Structure formats: C-alpha cells, structure tokens
C-alpha cells in the first residue's frame, strides 16, 4: 500500500485492500461494500487537463442555515448567464395560468438526462487512511440499494426510462491527500479544480467517461472544498462565513477524454451548536434515523446529488423555470425540508436545526432521506410507491 | 369647507363629496373622487420615533438583484424566527421532527401557521402621495380602490378563508382615502434623497389619526407612490425601490405594521410605481401594464397583510418555515412567476392569471392555496 502526498501538481491514488475477508453487517442493516479498487496514478497531466477543461456551472446544495442562502441565491445569475432567449423557459406560456399552478413543477429545458449509468465512488483519504465504514458508512451499499429501489423510479418520468437497476455501482477508487486541507488549520481547502483532476485521473485510467458513468468524490471529515481559489464559496464547517454548501454536482469536458459527470460529497455529519450563534447550520439529518446521523446524512446527500445529476447533469435538463422563489432549482433542491426544534423542554438547551427527512425502505434497507420532487404528483415524494 | 382640528394639523374635509364618492363606490371604474388631504407634521415623525415597527416584508424586484433580495429576506426571517423564540421563553417546534419523520408526501410550498394574528375583516384606505400636490389617480395608478372593491367581492379573496377562519363575503371593503402632498424629487437620480420607511410610517400615522378610524387589525392603509419616486428600507439606502439606480433596486412593494404610542397598532402596505421593469406584468393584460401591474402588486400585499400582518415584528402567522429553499416566504411570494419574452438579458415580467367581477376583469398573480397545494385564482 502506497501513501503519497498530494501536491499541487501531482495526485496519486491509494490502492485499498479489498474487503476480501467477507463483509460485516453494520448497524442498521447496511452491509459493508465489497469491491476491488482501481489503481491509478495521477500525473501533472491530470491537473493540466482540469485547468484546460470547460465545465458547466456546478450545482450547489446549500448548507442548512442562514449562510446557505448565499449558495442558493446564486442560481438566478447562473440561469441568466447560461441560457439563451430561445430556451424553453423564455417561451414558457405558463405565466398565464388556467386556475392552478404547482410551484415545484420542473420544466425540461432540452438538455441531457441520464437514463442509465454506472456509479463510481472515489474516496479521498487523509494521509492515506480513513476506513470507509468509520468515515462515511457504506456509500456504495446505499447506491446499490438506490439503484434497485422503487424510490429511484421517481426519476423515470424525467429520463424516459423505466427499466430496473439502471444505476448500478461500478468500480470505486481511492486516493490519498496530505491533510489537513481546511481553513482552521491555516492550510488551504481543496478546490473544484482538485476534484476535477481526481475525476480525470480515475476516468482516464478506466476509460469510463460520458453520461454512462457518474463519479462521486467523497471527502472525509475535516476536509474543506471550495468552488474556486477565491475560497469564498465553500464547504467549510470550520469557517462560518465561507460555509455555503453541503455538496455539489457538475460536469466537465476534458480535451482528451471528453465529457465526465461528477458529484462532490463532503463530510455530512456536521452541525453547529445552535442557530442562534453566528455560525451557520448543518448538513446533517435529524437524530434517530435508522442508520445514525453519519450514515444517513452521507446517504441523504448521495441521494440528492444522484437525482440532481440524473435529471440535470449539465444544467439544461429538468429545472424549475417559472416559479420565482424556486427558479432554476432541481428536483432535490425543492424538497429541502428543515426542522427547528428551538428549545428542548427537558434540558432547556437550544437544539440544532437539521434536515427533516422521511424514513423509508430503499430496496432491502431503511434510510433517513429527503424526498424528491415528483412532477406526476406535484409534491415531494419517496417514489411511485412505498416498498 | 375647512375644519380645524387643533393646533397639530389642518385638515381640509369635503365631507359631502367624500360621502358621495363612497356612495357611488359600487362603480369600480369611477373617476377621481375626493378624499381628505393630510399634512405630515413633526408630531407624526415623533410618533414614528416612539413606535415599534420592525422590518417590513418586501416583494422583491425581478432581475439581477432578486437573489440578493431573497438572501436578505431569508436572513431576516431567520432572525425574526430566532428572536421570537428566544423572547418567548417557551419551547417552539415548527414541525414534529423531534417526534417522527417527514410524511411520504410533502407539498413543498404549504404554509405553516406559527401563531400570530390574521386579519379576518378590515377596511382598505388608500393614501396617494402626490408630487407637488398633483397626480390624478387614474393617470398615475389606474383605479386601485376599484380593484380593492372588486377583490373584496370576488371569489379570489376567499382563498384567504382557510387562513383567517371565516368565509364572510365582502369582508374587506374600501373605506376612506387620503392625499398627501410632497416636494419632488425623491429618488437617486436627481441627487435628492429617497423616502424611507420611517417617512411612510409618518404618513400612515398622519392619515390614520386624521381619519379617526379605529386602529388595530380592522384597517389596512395602502400608500401609493408615483412614478419617479424611490424609497429605501434602510438608513444606508442600499435596499430600495430604485429603478433609476440598479445596484440598490431590490423591491417593488412591501407590507408592515407599527405600534404607535398614541393610536396603537396600524397595518400598512406600500406600493411604489409598478410599471417598471422588474415589477411589471407582461404586455397584453386586460387593463394594460400600468393598471394591472399596480393591481397585481396591491393584491400580493393585501393577501400577505391578511394572512401574515405582523411579520415585520416577528409575530408571524402563515408563512413558509419548513422548506429551507423558500424559508420565510408568504402566501404571495410563493406564487410569483417569471416570464422572459425578451430573453434573459432583460428583466422578466411577472406572470398573471385573471379573475372577473361582473364585467370587469383583472390580471394579477395567483396566491398560495394550502387546501389545493398550489397557486390558484380560485379558493
């Protein structure tokens, strides 16, 4: 096993030992993943490829808390910048209604959707070590369940397909980086360019690119990531002013390997003491979900980003194109429910605000997840029917 | 006929004509009728200084500043929510998360009742701000009172029944009107100073005092400002209605409430000139852009005053507190739509639907209907 430091120009990938001795059953019934990781060497060429790539604007999932508004409110300028007058939104006649309009209904803007794809997890390991179960739970197990579930068929209406298990889990990878990478330690956070370089390295090595493959980059606790080197728009629980999002998805066109679709999932089980402090809120789900806040918070974000990627990989798929307060949001954005238990009567302490999730079966396991917007039912639901 | 009502103000009453204008008010398209002329005095401004009002809830202007306006609104909604909970000294749970989980089907825009007052019956009073004392109502704004009169008699207003707990017909009739003269310009472009909400509160205090109506939740005062007049929400003059100054142009209108030490609780809305990019409806509506833009915004503020009158003071009633994406939105906010017929480089128009009373048809935005989980023009 080689552990190589992350330097600005070089990324190297750590080869994890596979779960060869059999997989253990984690609390809550989530099975540990069994996979053979991909061995990849990242070079300066990967970094350069990221610099030379053209990327669609990334879609942020705002942090739960007052600061998150800055993330979610950038959507209007992005929509203005990236759409032409000829787009469907500009000629949408629904501005004149016939009695009833559902605020969350999304509109198809004509771009790509993903009817089927393999999902690939890339684990970023601080100094080469972060046991998956401890650091994230079982992301691949969740994604496998999601692909087999009825929940994922909520996407059928948007992608024009209905076959089973269309989003199976493919080859995973991991890479080491020199920790820490965050504000509070005085180091610099990772950036989206770093994420793209990592994705490039893995995708080039595997040859798996295009809309048939979705890469999920998972960051460990303590790793901050920002959209760019202004370091102003970040996942940064240790730096309140910059902490604007919980995760994001995007796509990029590399000159050598073409189009790659990816999502970035930072560590989700984070919360601040109270909404009444200066710090923002949380990315975590409510307490007492089936698998605990670490696993369900991670899987909740994976779920939201998967649905967002499937239905709007390039920013021109399914979005809300008419409602002002929901403008340019995706099917997962619109169902961001929160709860504010302001004061615990028993302790007198003010509790955290957290995502208020549904608890339901996804394939053969139960999870605590936010619902997804369902045009057919004009509501946030958990899919065509409960399992 | 002049009536002197004491040393603090002079009020010119044309009682006979006022009464006559009200008697013929059933004709919603009546030409300009007279009302009382009111002057704002130092006593009114002093009353504002001694009042508690909070921060009004504004209707954001569509365009490049809209996202910052939303940010501003959400942040203040959080602050109000937090302050109210801190001050109450009691546990307040917005939802039942601590006891369970989200339902399998959840409507993203359903409003939540958070305990504050609503307005089940009230009289509307129009206050027209006249530059140098002159601005014919029909020319400058259309017929807002005619619209309010028809709105009160419409099916559309019964969308509010579920929120206020009554279904009485015509429970929001039009009352007395007033005119207030001011010296223009009041905007950015001329190097003058925009109005502030404190100025508007002084106007409302003066008129409410002069009209002598009972205060509280039984009266709603609508202040109409003419074209070319700006207003800002904050002393720094950065959050404004200012079509002539893009960087500060955040809102089209707003509603609020104030507690004056002498006359008590007063509800008011402020409608700036709406036939401007970012506030207007699309061309082709039944009464033209000036009239329908004014009426649509007036309708928006009226519905929000009825269902959430004291949002400015943190005593919210029906508001969005569950969906983080639209946190702090009210019944009108959730139903604004945008339409880009001139491309994304130009400000969008607001979407509308139509309702009719007798042979009069209006184009206004819809309002959120919890019972139907959608934006509707019918209950």
Contacts between the chains, C-beta under 8 A, distances in Angstrom:
chain1	res1	chain2	res2	distance
A	62	B	324	7.4
A	62	B	325	7.9
A	64	B	324	5.9
A	66	B	74	7.1
A	66	B	75	5.3
A	66	B	78	4.8
A	68	B	324	7.1
A	69	B	70	6.9
A	69	B	71	4.4
A	69	B	74	4.5
A	69	B	75	6.4
A	70	B	71	6.0
A	72	B	325	6.5
A	73	B	67	3.6
A	73	B	68	6.7
A	73	B	70	5.2
A	73	B	71	4.6
A	74	B	67	6.4
A	75	B	67	6.9
A	76	B	64	7.3
A	76	B	66	5.6
A	76	B	67	4.4
A	77	B	64	6.5
A	77	B	67	6.7
A	79	B	344	7.2
A	80	B	64	7.1
A	80	B	344	4.7
A	80	B	345	7.4
A	83	B	344	5.5
A	84	B	343	7.4
A	84	B	344	7.3
A	85	B	340	7.1
A	85	B	342	7.4
A	85	B	343	3.0
A	85	B	344	6.3
A	85	B	345	7.6
A	87	B	344	7.9
A	89	B	340	6.4
A	90	B	339	8.0
A	90	B	340	4.0
A	90	B	341	6.7
A	90	B	343	6.2
A	90	B	344	6.7
A	91	B	341	7.5
A	92	B	339	7.0
A	94	B	337	7.1
A	94	B	351	7.2
A	95	B	282	6.6
A	95	B	337	5.3
A	95	B	338	7.6
A	95	B	339	3.7
A	95	B	349	7.1
A	95	B	350	7.8
A	95	B	351	3.2
A	95	B	352	7.1
A	96	B	351	6.7
A	96	B	352	6.6
A	96	B	353	6.7
A	97	B	351	7.1
A	97	B	353	4.6
A	97	B	366	6.4
A	97	B	375	7.5
A	97	B	377	7.4
A	98	B	353	7.7
A	99	B	353	7.1
A	99	B	376	6.2
A	99	B	377	6.1
A	99	B	378	6.0
A	100	B	372	6.6
A	100	B	374	4.8
A	100	B	375	7.3
A	100	B	376	5.5
A	101	B	335	7.3
A	101	B	337	7.3
A	101	B	366	6.3
A	101	B	374	6.0
A	101	B	375	4.5
A	101	B	376	7.8
A	102	B	373	7.3
A	102	B	374	4.9
A	102	B	375	7.7
A	103	B	108	6.6
A	103	B	109	4.4
A	103	B	334	5.7
A	103	B	335	6.9
A	103	B	368	7.5
A	103	B	374	7.1
A	103	B	375	6.1
A	104	B	107	8.0
A	104	B	108	4.5
A	104	B	109	6.8
A	275	B	78	7.1
A	275	B	82	6.1
A	276	B	82	5.3
A	276	B	86	6.7
A	286	B	97	5.0
A	286	B	98	7.7
A	286	B	101	7.5
A	289	B	101	7.8
A	322	B	337	4.8
A	322	B	338	6.6
A	322	B	339	7.7
A	322	B	351	7.0
A	323	B	334	7.8
A	323	B	335	7.9
A	323	B	336	7.4
A	323	B	337	6.0
A	323	B	338	7.9
A	324	B	60	8.0
A	324	B	62	6.7
A	324	B	66	7.1
A	324	B	333	7.8
A	324	B	336	4.0
A	324	B	337	6.3
A	324	B	338	5.2
A	325	B	70	7.1
A	325	B	325	7.6
A	325	B	326	4.6
A	325	B	329	5.6
A	325	B	333	6.0
A	325	B	334	6.0
A	325	B	336	6.9
A	326	B	108	7.7
A	326	B	325	6.7
A	326	B	326	6.8
A	327	B	338	6.3
A	329	B	325	6.3
A	333	B	325	5.7
A	334	B	108	5.0
A	334	B	323	7.7
A	334	B	325	6.1
A	335	B	106	7.1
A	335	B	108	5.9
A	335	B	323	7.5
A	336	B	323	6.4
A	336	B	324	4.5
A	336	B	325	4.8
A	337	B	95	7.9
A	337	B	102	5.8
A	337	B	106	6.5
A	337	B	322	5.4
A	337	B	323	5.8
A	337	B	324	6.9
A	338	B	322	6.8
A	338	B	323	7.6
A	338	B	324	4.4
A	338	B	327	7.6
A	339	B	93	7.8
A	339	B	94	6.4
A	339	B	95	4.9
A	339	B	97	3.4
A	339	B	98	7.5
A	339	B	322	7.7
A	340	B	81	7.2
A	340	B	93	7.5
A	340	B	94	4.9
A	340	B	95	7.9
A	340	B	321	7.4
A	341	B	93	5.4
A	341	B	97	6.5
A	341	B	98	4.9
A	342	B	82	7.7
A	342	B	85	4.2
A	342	B	91	6.8
A	342	B	92	5.0
A	342	B	93	7.1
A	342	B	94	7.9
A	343	B	85	6.8
A	343	B	90	7.5
A	343	B	91	4.7
A	343	B	92	7.0
A	344	B	91	7.2
A	345	B	91	4.6
A	351	B	98	7.8
A	354	B	97	7.6
A	356	B	95	6.0
A	356	B	97	4.5
A	356	B	101	7.5
A	356	B	102	5.3
A	356	B	322	7.3
A	357	B	101	6.3
A	357	B	102	5.9
A	358	B	101	5.3
A	358	B	102	4.3
A	358	B	103	7.1
A	358	B	104	6.1
A	358	B	106	7.9
A	359	B	101	4.4
A	360	B	104	6.8
A	368	B	101	7.0
A	370	B	102	7.6
A	371	B	102	6.7
A	371	B	104	7.5
A	371	B	105	7.9
A	371	B	106	6.1
A	373	B	108	6.8
A	377	B	105	6.8
A	378	B	107	7.7
A	378	B	373	6.7
A	378	B	374	6.9
A	379	B	105	5.0
A	379	B	106	6.4
A	379	B	107	5.1
A	379	B	108	7.2
A	379	B	373	6.9
A	380	B	105	7.3
A	380	B	106	4.6
A	380	B	107	7.3
A	380	B	108	5.5
A	381	B	104	6.5
A	381	B	105	5.3
A	381	B	106	7.8
A	382	B	104	5.3
A	386	B	104	6.3
